[in-house]
Amino acid sequence: MRITLGVTGGVAAYKAAELVRRLQQDGFSVQVVMTRGAREFVTPLTFAALSGQKVITDLFGDSSGGEANLESAIEHIAVAQRTDLLVVAPATADIIAKLARGIADDFLTTLYLASTAPVVVAPAMNVNMWNHEATQENVKMLRARGVKIVDPDEGYLACGMTGAGRLAGQEAILAAVREALHAQRDLEGETILVTAGPTCEDLDPVRYLTNRSSGKMGYAVAEAAAQRGAKVFLVSGPTNLETPAGVERIDVRTADEMRRAVVQRFEQCSIAILAAAVADYRPAERRAEKIKKGNGPLTISLEPTADILAEVARNKGQKLVAGFAAETGHVAENARKKLSAKNADLIVANDVTAEGAGFDQDTNVVTLFSRDGRDLALPKLNKSEVAQRILDEVLRLRSVLHGTSAAKRSAV
Ligand code: PMT
């Protein structure tokens, strides 16, 4: 995938150098375009050395006052056509205004008009410039046109003021890049089964055994899969969450109901991702009447539930099956054990005691353990971003295991 990175004139221009490196680490080829303002802060040589490609600085090639070069101009438009994603970081108030109004007076602004690729813009400027009605109106126009704006962070600014205007962090920009690229619907033709939330195992008509799963992780996976074009079945334990757009939700309460709903739909699916926190045990007996309070201790006998992940993975054939592992210690060891014991292709392991990870959080910290031996440790990310990375790994793994090109398959 080819990313064109537009760097414009602000103090944060130096941060774009690190962004080039991070994008390359993620496997992107990066073509840097610098505006005149950007060259006041960083030299093109820095970006050429990092990207391994000539940096584009002018519409007509040589900027040293030589003759305009038509060949160069045409070649540059070819760059626009080869671009899979245009990222502008840092973006000044000036470039945002030009992009919003369609002014094309240098290479970057011309490229914006000439390219049909998705666009990500990460603004960085003085807090008053950012808050100014003119800038906000321009940002609104770009958003309405489908441009992904990575909101600036708040903090101390180079101008000495404090407020919103700092270039967003690298992770936020990278997340927006991935999100913009995923909007390309690479899961079209797939049918994906996702489980989410807790199960509730009744003891009597008023009491039950459950856990702290909110469903956020599984719902994020279902939402991401639907956004990327898949048909999605979401088998959900009780949650307070809204059904993501384009997802068919099947509500269940107990592990047994979840098992039945999963097994029934698994046949139609090419991929299953089981994120639900299913009870491992349920009361051996469900009392028809409320258990009365006594004087002594109460012993409740529990029996194991069926292991849904192990059952579907046993019969998976060429389907790809991913499970989760909620761990409180020895994460890698336990996750690898689950991978092989349950015959899964991928285990998404989270240490549910870690800060910002696990149950009822908006973020998660996971490591993806794949059947081909790859361990991919991710930093703390929003669950929606974790979901995207899981889907990326599922597609990569399937093509390694079964030689299937990313997506474009119906149920196998
Ligand atoms: O819902 P959130 O609040 O967003 O929290 C997210 C989460 C912590 C629930 C999620 O990230 C997570 O870890 N889900 C798996 C929870 C769990 O039950 O882990 P486990 O290690 O006990 O189970 C391993 C795997 O087997 C899981 O894929 C589970 O769905 C599956 N399983 C477990 C028991 C069972 N009877 N049948 C199963 O299929």
Residues whose N, C-alpha, C, O or C-beta is under 5 A from the ligand:
A	BS01	PMT	G197 R212 S213 S214 G215 K216 M217 L274 A275 A276 A277 V278 A279 D280 T305 A306 D307 I308 L309 G323 F324 A325 A326 N350 G358 F359 D360 Q361
